């Protein structure tokens, strides 16, 4: 009886390890490609704001942290509503750029981190 129990337990461990290994392999192959950079152009009188998904992904942010709240998936869908007033109130980029999680949108010294002159 003990021998049968050991064989059953061993089989369960092997099956479990195989499923775990398969899950890791499938999970790695299902990575979402990082979307290309784009730029928010309607930022007058300040310079446009280029946005890099790659730079944000490098900070270990996951897509659902920003999509669909505070941002829709459609590129630049939020542009007309994105004013500095709204960002400073904690909406859109201001959700994270609040001085706690990331540099603040309210700090004048940090304006050039987002508003970049075109080369």
Secondary structure, DSSP 8 states (H G I E B T S, - for coil): -HHHHHHHHHHHHHHHHHHHHHHHHHHHHT-------EEE---TTS--EEE-HHHHHHTT--HHHHBTTTB-SSTTTTGGG--HHHHHTT-GGGGTTTTTSS--TT-GGGHHHHB----
